[in-house]
C-alpha cells in the first residue's frame, strides 16, 4: 500500500515516473490520459501544434484476467482507467492514447526545460527510486479498488 506522500507525488505530478518504473520491471505499455479541452501550451503560429494537458499516465500490463492499468493507487481494468482519471482529476472529458512505445511518452516530457511539454523532466535516479515502491514492485493483479486521496497542496 502506497503512503500518503507517495500518492501525492506519483498521483499528482510524477505519475509518468511511476509508469516508467512499472514498465521497466513488469514490461507492458502506457495509457496516457489527456484533457482535450485544456491546452497546456499554445504554439504561437500553429494551433495544430498546441499541447493539451496530460491528466495522468498509467502503466498497462497483461494479466490472465485481461489488461490492467497500474498507478500508485493500484491496478484496475484497463477499460475503467480513463473514467477513473476523469473523476479523480475532475475533468469533463478525457482522451486516451494506449502505446507500448516509450518514445510516445517521452515526446510529452519537458526534457529541454522549455515548458512547452506537459510532463516534468525526469532523471533515471527518479525511476530507480520508484522501482522500490510497493505499488511498482507488487505482482500485477486484477483489479484493486480506487483509493481517494486529496491532491497535493500547491
Rosetta blueprint (number, residue, H / E / L):
1 X L
2 X L
3 X L
4 X H
5 X H
6 X H
7 X H
8 X H
9 X H
10 X H
11 X H
12 X L
13 X L
14 X L
15 X H
16 X H
17 X H
18 X H
19 X H
20 X H
21 X H
22 X H
23 X H
24 X H
25 X H
26 X H
27 X L
28 X L
29 X E
30 X E
31 X E
32 X E
33 X E
34 X E
35 X E
36 X E
37 X E
38 X E
39 X E
40 X E
41 X E
42 X L
43 X L
44 X L
45 X L
46 X L
47 X H
48 X H
49 X H
50 X L
51 X E
52 X E
53 X E
54 X E
55 X E
56 X E
57 X E
58 X E
59 X E
60 X E
61 X E
62 X L
63 X L
64 X L
65 X L
66 X L
67 X L
68 X E
69 X E
70 X E
71 X E
72 X L
73 X L
74 X E
75 X E
76 X E
77 X E
78 X H
79 X H
80 X H
81 X H
82 X H
83 X H
84 X H
85 X H
86 X H
87 X H
88 X H
89 X L
90 X L
91 X L
92 X L
93 X L
94 X L
95 X E
96 X E
97 X E
98 X E
99 X E
100 X L
101 X L
102 X H
103 X H
104 X H
105 X H
106 X H
107 X L
108 X L
109 X E
110 X L
111 X L
112 X L
113 X L
114 X L
115 X L
116 X L
117 X L
118 X L
119 X E
120 X L
121 X L
122 X L
123 X L
124 X H
125 X H
126 X H
127 X H
128 X H
129 X H
130 X H
131 X L
132 X L
133 X L
134 X H
135 X H
136 X H
137 X H
138 X L
139 X L
140 X L
141 X L
142 X L
143 X L
144 X L
145 X L
146 X L
147 X L
148 X L
149 X L
150 X L
151 X L
152 X L
153 X L
154 X L
